[in-house]
Amino acid sequence: MRKWLTLVCFLGMYNMLLAQWDNDPASASTRVVTNAANQSKPYVIPDGLGGTIVVWEDYRHGTSPDIYFDLIDSDGNPAWSVPGSYAGKKLCSTTKPRSINRVLSDGDGGFFIVFDEINGLYYDVLAQKVSNAGAVLWGANGVVVSNAANDQYEADLAPDGLGGLFVTWLDLRNDPSNSDASQTYAQRILNNGTAAWAANGVQVNANVSKPMGIVADNIGGAIIAMMDARNSAVNGNGAYTNWDIYAQRLNSSGALQWGTGTVVCNQTSNQFRETIRTGGSMVSDNVGGAIISWSDYRNDVNNGLSFPYRADFYAQRISIGGVAQWTANGVSICNTTGADLYNTLTVPDGNGGILAAWFDLRNAPLGAVYAQRLNSNGSTQYSSNGIAVVSGQSHIINYSLAEDGVGNGIIAYDTQNDRIFGYRFLVATGLPVSGGAVAICNRSSISVNPGVAADANGDIYIAWEDYRNNPAESDVYAYKLPSSALLPLRLLSFGGQVTSSNTHRLQWQYTGAEEVRRFELRHSTHGRDFATLASINNTQRDGMLQYVVAQPIANAYYQLAWQNAQGQWQYSAIVQLQQQQPAGMRIYPNPVQQQLQLSLLANNAAEATIRIRGANGQLLIQEKRSLLQGRQVLSVDVAHLPAGQYFAEVWLQQQRTVLPFTKQ
């Protein structure tokens, strides 16, 4: 039971005068940290009492990050930092470069964290446990998990169920060059902060390998998944040509249980880990085993080694005995022809299976976040190759995935227009809940990189990097969406098209709208500061409505808003419509001898990245250019390149365009 001192209670009452949860997307002003310099990469851990812990990387001490944290309590007040300072609390007493690897709840209102720390020339792995009162428990600077020779980094953790944790990491102690020949190691840290296994950890895999994640086996040990190069050759560019996926189980004493590892996938092709945040490739199956997911190149003619790429998304379940439970070499989450998948994530579905999400370019140049559910038998529960849960926008830049414990999946994402949205959908069916997309931060300032989590009550917490106070320095703000605040309307679709007469036709379909009095269609010239274009009264519970903009601007953004009887507003995703424009990118002359000209059309002022690759995909030239709105021509010097075939690759506003050319 938590015991709060009188002083803590007094400070909490003092803080109540300073802050509260602000759930209006137009202001979204629940501050977490507004200290000088950048604060970034927020992680969210609900405390179980209506508040949430936020952990972030902080640059207030210089150009390298340190780690800070704070509790935003049930009233929206920062509880662990100096009252009124919004500065957070420092994780370690010394100032060294530190980066967050993984943060997880300790199950009692506190949290575990593993992090990289630079000591001298090399990275070490450390861990810390923070109590539900905000006190560090494992020394002023954490405990060393491994400080062996060379670098150790990319750590992941799993609570051991007894107040301690398991850790796995990428280790280069046996590589004299400290570069490529990495191996996987693991350690157990007990509740008192002491290491239970050999100093600096146990070697999990003697082959070249990279850890993908770790989960507890529920009987005192842990299962670790890893990329494994035992069956791989190395090509002329030094790249492994056949990464496989293996798993290993360690018992409570750190002894290996599955020989040299059990096969998860050894398809003759590359299988890679890919995740936005550490831990997104592996979850527990709730019965002592694990479900492991990966990016798979079995259907890519270039095997993931050269451009153009075609990644699929696969998963496998391994029992506590080390036996694959699903189809050999995994079941497909998504293998749609021609798609290019990025940023794959999985979380438990609450019933022994997984929820999976990924960024999908099957409808390029527009992208979407897709979702799929696999049950405990490995059977897909949604449409083949997933359903687009977040779409109709230019691109989703960053996103996080969670399950709320009461049957709903949650995605928090930022858009190209630097706004934060939340999307809630039913785990059972994939259908949206309460209109699907909900505006979290709809200010005109930049808001990016959201982290999301939900507590056992279904309340959702989101934290993000926010530039409202200084365009050059990010702060961290947070939002609480109570489960009771969701509106009954469910928006099934919202989209638009440019007609042959160059009007804009907006359409939306919805159901369950008893309390919605009216819809407002809003528009903007740049995806921010939306103004009301039309107000449409709602007279039906279910249906489809449309609105035609007779004289639209050439490049318009639209958003649908609706209000219930209590006056609460909710928002759709943003749809961008453009009048017919000249062709996108052109290159000339082709063949070229000295200067390659790239003609680009930019809808807004933006930064473009230009890459020139050889026929084998090797990166030869990379330049960044600032573009103005409209068409422009950029010149790239290729005179030094030998004669042959090349590709010009341009990334502009998160869209990738590739054209081949010949150098004479």
N, C-alpha and C positions, 0 to 999 in steps of 0.2 A: 504494500500500500504506500502511495506517495505521501510524504510528510512535507508540507510547505511551511517554511519559517515565516514569522510575522513580517520580517523585513521583505521577504519575497512578495508577500501579499500586499504590503504597502507600495512597493515599487510597481506591482501590477496595477494597483488603483491609480498610481501617478501616471502610468503609461496610458490608461484609459482616457485621460484628458488629452492625449496627444495623437492617438490613432484609433482606427477601427477598420474592419473589413469594408472595403468599398467595391461593390459589385456592379457599378455602373460602367459599361464598356467605354463610355465617352470620357470618363476620368480615370478609372482603374488605378486608384491612387493608394493602394495598400503597400506602403514602403517596406522593404526588407533591409536594404542597405543603399545609402546615398552618399557614401564616403567618397573622397577625392580619388581619382584614377579609375581604371576599369575594374568592374566586377563582372564575372562571366561564368558560363556553364553551370547554372543552378540545378541542384538535385533536390527533390522534394520527398520528405518522409513524414506522413501523418503521425501525430503523436497519440491518436486514439481518444483524445479528449476534446475534439473539435478544433484543434489547431494543427500546425504543420511545422516541422523543422526544415529549414533551407540551408544547404551547404553549397559553397561556391568557391571559385578561384578568384583571387584578389591581387591586384597589381599596385597597391598603395605603397609598397616598399621598393619599387623599381620596375625594371623591364621584365623580370621573371615573376611568375605567380607564386603566391602563398595561399593558404586555405583558411577560410573563415566560415562561421555558421551562426545561426540564431533560430530561436523558436518564435513563430508568430502564433500567439495563443488564440483561443476561441473568440476573443473580442477583436482580433486583428492587431494586437499590440506586440511589439518586439519585447520578449521577456528575458533574454539572457545577456543583452548588451547593456551598456550604460544608458539609463533612461533618457530618451529624447535624442540620442546620438545617431541612431540608425547606422551604426558602424559595425555591428556584428561582434563576434567573439573569436579570437585567434585560436586555431587548433593547437599550434605548437608554440613554445616560448621563444625559440630561436627564429631567426629570419634566414631561411634558405629557399632556393627554388623548389617548389613542390607542386605536383599536379595530381588531381583526383583520378583514381582508377575506378573505384566502385563505392557506393554508399548504400547500406541496407539497414532496415529497422532491426533493433535488438529484441523486439517483441514486448518491451516494457516502457515505451515512450522515449527511449534513447536511440542510438545508432552505432553501427560499426562502419569504419572506413578503412580502405587500403589506399595507399598513395605512393607515388614516386618521389624520391628526394635526391637531389644532386649533392654528392659529397666528393669534393675534389673534382676529378675528371669523369666520374661514373655515377650512374643511377643505382640507387638501392630501393628496396621495397620495405615499407613500414606500415604498421597498422595502429589504430587507436579505437578505443571504445568510449563513448560519451554517454553519461547517465541521463535519466529523465529530468534532472535538475540542471543540465548543461555542464556538468563537471567532467573533465577528462579523467579516466580511470587507470590508464596504462602509462603512467609517467607523464612528465611535462611535454615530452616531444614524441610520444608514442613508443612502440616497441619495434625493434628491428626484426623483420621477417627474414630478410637475406641481404647481407652486404659482402657477398663473395666477390671474387675477382671479376673485373669487367662490369658490364651492365646487366641489371635485372630491372624489368619494367613490365607494363601491360598486365598488371595483376587483377585477379578476380577473387571474390570471396563468397563463402556460404556459411551462415551460422551453423554451429554444431548441435544446437538444441540444449546445450548445457551452459550457456553464457559465454562460450568462446566461439571460435570460427576456424574454418579451413580457408587456406589461401593457395592459389596457383599463379604462376607467372612465367614469362619468357625469360630465359637465362642464357647468358653468353660466357659463363665462366670457363667453359672448355673450348672456346674459340679464340685463338691467339690474336686474330685480326679484329675481334670484338665487332663483327659485322653481320655475317650471314648464318653461320652454323649454330643456330639457337636450339635450345632444348627446353623441355618442360619440367619444372620443379614444383614441389608443394610443401606446405607446412601447416601444422595445427597449432593455434594459439589458445591456451586454456583461459578460463574465466579470470584468473589472476594475472594474465598478461605474459605468462611464461610459455616458451616453445616446448611442445610435447615431443617433437621428433628431432632428428639429427640437426645440429647447428647448421643454419643456412639452407635447410630443407632436404627433402628426399627427391632423388631423380626419378621422375615418372616414366620417362621415355628416353632410351639411349640413342634413338635416331634424331636426325634433324626434325624439329617439330615446333609448333606454335600453339599455345593453349587457346581454347575457344570458350571455356567456361567450366564451372564447378558447381555441383549440388551435393547436399548431404544425402547419405543412403538410409538414414533413419535408424541405423543400428550402430552408430558411433564412427562410421567411416564416411568416405566421400567418393564420388565419381567425377572424373575429369575427362573432357573431350578435347581433342587436339587435331590440328593439321599435321600430317605425317608424310615425310618424303622418302620412306624406306623403299618404295617401288619406283622412284623417280630418277630420271636422267637429268642432266643439266645441259641446256642448249648453249649456243655460241654467245648469247647475251648474258649468260650466268643465271638464267631463270630455270627453276625446277619445272619439269614438263608433266608431272603426274603426282600432284599433291592428293593424298587420300585423307579420309577422316577415320581416326581410331579413338577408342575410349579405354580408360583404365580405372579400376577401383582400388582404393587404399583402405585398409581396415583402421581401427582406432589407434593402432600402434604405428601406422604409416607403412605397413607391409603391402607390396603389390599383390593383388588377388587374381588378376586375369593374365598371367604370363607376360608376354611382350605386348599385350593390348588386344582388345577385341575389335573386329572390323565393324565400323559403322557404314562406310562406303569406300570401296576400292575399285569403282568404275574406272576404266582406262580413259582418263581425262583429268582435268584439274577440278578439285573441289576446294573452295576457299571459304574462310570465315569472312563475313562482312556484316558489320553492325554499326549503328550510329553511336551507341553507348555500350561500353563493356557489359557483357552479360546477356546481350540480346540473342545469342546463338544457342542457349541451353536452359532448360527448365526441368524441375522435378516432375515425375509422373504421379507423385503422391503415394506410391507403394514401393519406394526404395530404388526405383530405376530413374531413367532420365530420357527426355526427348531432346534431340540435337538437330539443329537446322543449319543449312549452309547454302552458299551460292555455287551452282553446279554448271560446268561448261561441257557436258557430254554432247550437247546439241550445237555447240559452237565450232565452226570449221577452223577457227584460229585457237581453240582450246583456252581462251581467255588470256592469251599471251600477246596478242596484237589486235590492233583496231581493224575493222569494227568488232565490237564485243557483243555477245549474246548470252547473258546469264539467265539461268533458270533458278528455281528455288525449291529445295528438297528438304525432307526431314526423315528421321528414323528414331524409333524408340528402342532403348536397350534396357533389359531387365536387370534386377539386382544380381542375377547370375551371369551377366555378360552376354546374353543371347539377344540377337536382333528380333524384335517382335513384329515388324512390318515387312513389306516386300524387300528382298535383297537389294542393297544399294539405295534404299530409301523410296519414299512415295513423293510424288510431285505435289507441291503446293501451287506452283504456277510454272508452266512450260509453254506458254502461248507462243506461236510461231512469230519470229521476228521481234519479239519484245526485248527490251533492255531494262533489266531490273536493278535497282539500287537500294541501299539503306534498308536491308531486311531486318525485321525485329520479330521476336516471339515472346509471349507471356503466357502463363497458365490460363486456361479457360474456366477454371473453377471446378472442373469435373473430370480431371485426369487427362485432358487433351491440351491443345494449344490454340491460342489466337495468334495469327501471323499477319503482318502488315509489310508493305513494301512500296517503293516509289516506282511507277511503271510508265514506260514510254511507248506503249503499244499504239497510242493515238498521237504520236509525235506530230508537230512540235509541242502540243499541249501534253502535260503529264498529269498523273493522278496517283493518289494513295489508294491502293487496293487492300482488301482484307480477305482472309480465308480462315476457316476453322477446321482443325483435324480433331476427331474424337479419339478416345483411347485406343481404338482399333486401327487408327490411321486412315479413316474414311473422311473425305472432304464433306463438309456440311453446307457449304454455299455453292453457288454456281461454279462450273468448271473454270479454273484459272482465276477465281476470285471475283469479288464485286468491287466496283469503284465507290468507296465510301466518301472520299474527298476528291472532287473533280470540278471541272468548269472554270479553272483558273489557269494562269500562264504556267505557274510551277509552284509546287510546295517546296520551300527551301529546307526547313528543318521540322522534324516532328518527333513526338514521343507517344508511347503506347502503354496502356494500363487496363486492368480489369477491376471493376469496382466492388466485387464480392457479393453483389446482389443481382448478377445476371446481365451486366452491361459492359461493353467495351468502350474505352475512352481513347480518343486521339486528340492531342493538342498540337497545333501546327502554326507556323508563320507562313506568310504569303510573300510573293514578290513585292507587294505593296506595304510590307513591313507592319502587318497587323497580326494579332494573335487570335486564333479561333479554337474552339473546342467542338468535338464531334462525338456524340454518344449514340451507340447502336446496340441492338439486342444481340447478345452472344448466341442465342439459340438460332436466330434467323438471319442476322446481319442487317436487318431493317433499322432505319434511323429511329431514335427516340426523341420526342419533343422537337421535331423540326430538323433534327440532325445537327447542322452547324450552328453554333452559338458564338456570337462575338464576345471575346474576353477582354481584349484591349483594342479599341477602335479609334484611338487618338491619331492625330496627324503626325506625331513623332514616331521614330523608328522603334519597333519592338520585335525582338527576334529570339530564336533558340529556346523554346519553352521546354520545361520539364513538367511531368504530370504524375500524379498518384491519387488514389482514392482510399478512404478509410472504410471500416466495416459497415458504416451507416450509409454508404453510397455517396457521401459528400466528396466533391472533387476539388483538388488543390492544384493550381498551376502557378509556376514562377518562371520569369523570363528576364532576358537582358533588355534594358530600357534606356533610350537616349534622350528622354524628354528634358532633362536638366542640363545636358551638355552634349551637342552633336558629336563631340570627339571622345566622350567617356561614357561607358555604359554603367548603369546602376541595376539593381535587381528589385523588381516589383512582384507582387503575388495577388492571386485571386482565389476566392472560395465560392464554389457553386454548390449550394446545398441541394440535396436531392429533392427537397420540397419546393425548390424554386423553379423547377422545370415546368414548362407550359404544356398543355395537353395537345396542342396542334402538332401534327407530324408532317413536315414538308417532304413530299416524295421526290420532287424534282424542281429545279429552277434553272432555266437556260434561255438562250436566245439565238437569233440568226439574223443575218443581213439578207434582206429579200432582193429580188431582181430589180426592184425599183429603188434600192438603196435606203429603204426604211429599216428600222430595227424592230423585230417582233420578239417580245419577252413573254414566256409562258411559265406557269408553275402549277404543279399538281399537289394536293394536300388532302389530309383526312383528319378527323377528330378535332374539329375547330369550333366547338360550341362557344368557347369563351372569347374567341378572337373577334373584335369589333370591326377592324378594318386592316387592310394591307396598305403599306406605303412603298412605292417604287422610287428608289433613290438613284441618283447618277452622279458621276464625277468625271473630270477630264484627266485625272492622273491616279485614280485609285485611292484617294484620300479626300477628306472633307466633303462627304457626300451631302447633296442637297435633295430635298423632296421634289420629285418630278410629277408624281400623281398619287392621289389617295383613292383607294378602291374599297368600298364598303363590302364587308363579308356577310352574305345572307344565307349561306349553306354550310352544312357540316363537312361535306366531302365534295371535291370537284376539281375543275381545272379552270384557270383564268388566264387571260392574256392581255397585253397592252402593246400597242404599236406606236413607236416614236416616229412621227411623220418626217421630221427634219432633224435627224441626229447629227451630232458632231462626228468628225472622221474617226476618232479613237475614243470610245466611250466605255466607262465602267459602270455596271449596274449592280444594285444590291436590293434585296427585298427585306422589308421590316414589317413586323406585326406586333400588335398590342392586345393584351388580354383585359378582362374587366377590371383587374386591379391596377392597370396602367403599366405593367411590366413589358419591356421591349425585348424582342429576340430578332436575330438577323440571319439571313442566308449567307452562303458563300458569295464571293464577288465574281461576276461574269464580265469578261472583256469582249467587246465586239468592235471590229474594225471594218471600215469601208474597203473595197478592193484596192490593193496596193500593188505596186510593181513587184516583180520577182524579188525574192529575198537576197541571196548572196550570189555573186558572179565573180569568176576569176579570169584574168587575161594578162598578157598574152599566154596562150597555151598551144605549143610549147613555149617556155620562157628561158631566157638566157641570164638576165641579171636581176631585174626588178619585177616581182610578182605583184599585180594589182588586185586588190580585193574590194569589190563594190558591195557595200552593206547598207541595209535599211534599218535604222534604229527608231523604234516607236517613241523612245524617251532618251534623254541624256543617260548614258550608262558607261560601264567599263567592260571592254571586251578582252578576252584572252585568245591569242592567236598561237597555234602550235603547228609546226611543220614536222611531219613524220615521214620516215622512210617506208619503203614497201613492206618491211618486216615489222612496222609499228614503232620502231625506235624513235624517241623524241630527239629532234635535231635542233629546233629553234622554238623558243617560247618568248612571247612578248605580250605586255599588257598595254592597251591603248584606251584613252578616254574618248568617247564618242559624243557628238551632239545629236539632237533629235533630227531625224530625216536621213536622206541618203548621202553617203560619203564614200570616198575611195581611200583605202589605206595601201601603202607600199611596203613590201617586205623584201629585203635584200637576200636573194638566194644565189648570188653569183659564186659563192665559195663552195656550193654543193656540187658533187660530181654528177655527171649525166646519169639520168635514170628516172624511175617512176616514184612519185611522192604523193602525199595527201596534205591538203590544207584543212586544218580543223579549227573552227571558230566557236568559242563559247560566248554567247551574248544573252544576258538576262536569263541564265540557266537553260538556254537552248543550245544544242550542239548541232552544227552544220559541218559536213565534211564533203570536200570535192577533190577529185584526183587531178594531178597535173604532171606534165613531163618537163624535166630540166634537160636542156641541150648543152 
